[in-house]
Amino acid sequence: MRRVVRRVAYFLDLFPAVTDPFILNELLTLERRGVALEIYSWRPNPDDRGQVPPELGRLKAPITFLGQLEFRLTEKLTALAWALARHPARTLRWGAHYALRGGRERWYWAQALCLARRLEREGVDQIHAHFLSVAGKMATTVAQCTGIPFTFTLHAQEIYDSASTGELQFRCAAAADVVTVSEYNRRWLAERHGIPSERVHVVHCGIDPSFFGPNGAHVAEASEPLVVCVARLQPIKGLEFLVEACASLKRRGYRFRCAILGEGPERPALERRIAEQQLGGVVELMGQQPQEVVRQYLRKATLFVLPSRSESMGVATMEAMACQVPVVVTQVRGVPELVKHERCGLLVPPQDVGALAAAIARLLDDPALRARFGTAAREKVLNEFTLDRQAEQLLEIWGRDSGDG
């Protein structure tokens, strides 16, 4: 018998985060499909310098910041009495578990009891978390206290960090189901962390193809081709290789402009590299931009490039593909599940400036190839990587009868 999920509590570390629009988009899509949400974030994102995504105004769900939430002793004792009355065996089992772990873990359990009482009073019938985070740990504990089914989505860092194996295994054992964003991740979880593949569901991140779409103009006829990259300015994104590839293309006589949209700690190093290569006016660091500006750049782009050292799959790449832009990306982890080489873009080895420059040059030289790749790219996104498809898959997973646990 299938469950009907009506109210979901989301546990997130940082929200709202300008750098993680895929989470906000997921929430908005679920609300549009009639799901009531409650957001529990550990804290607001400290890296966004006060920036708030404009789309946040459309979110109906209340946001509670867990790091600022402290329950009184009387509330904790009341919650403990409630939990013992409702779920005596579960409460004693997990209470003993956290008591033995001591320290901060006892605090998590006491806070979780109070949250568990609140969630059950409010009729929450599903708990979901993103990442292997502090908020996710709280979500696990709340689920253990209530028996409300708990799921979480794993993306990248927490999967590939071998130090997280113990926490991953504990969290997966507590969860009704585990979600990840690529088949590559699912295989890695099984082979490196011992998480059975049948417990892991692949739900690709999605984008809104009605927002990210082609503008109808023939960008191939632009006098100066535009290469666009959307990425955080962090070492993992490999942006220094893009700068070097641009320098190589400039020396070979190519005329183009490269716009990098994003912000991060690598900005000073990239600025120095751009100056050293005399790429002023060719490569521009545009800073963090709202989704509307990102869309404007993608719709004017001749091609999109993302030279990551590692990438779970790449939401920015999906957005470019939805805009019917051919892409050049690195062949890492789950990326080949999104970008089929020689069909909707080109895959190159990571950290290979020569291969990256050659792929960019090939697309700059061949308007017909760009058009063919762009058409196939949008078709790929429409078939497999939309927000509606993502929401349908999550609701399907949550609707499974997982028992009492």
Secondary structure, DSSP 8 states (H G I E B T S, - for coil): ------EEEEEEEE-S-TT-HHHHHHHHHHHHTT-EEEEEEEE--GGGTT---GGGGG--S-EEEGGG----HHHHHHHHHHHHHH-HHHHHHHHHHHHHH-THHHHHHHHHHHHHHHHHHTT--EEEEESS-HHHHHHHHHHHHH---EEEEE-SHHHH-GGGHHHHHHHHHH-SEEEES-HHHHHHHHHHH---GGGEEE----B-TTTS---SS-GGG-SS-EEEEE--SSGGG-HHHHHHHHHHHHHTT---EEEEEB--TTHHHHHHHHHHTT-TTTEEEEES--HHHHHHHHHH-SEEEE--SS-SS-HHHHHHHHTT--EEEE--TTHHHHS-BTTTEEEE-TT-HHHHHHHHHHHHH-HHHHHHHHHHHHHHHHHH-BHHHHHHHHHHHHTS-----
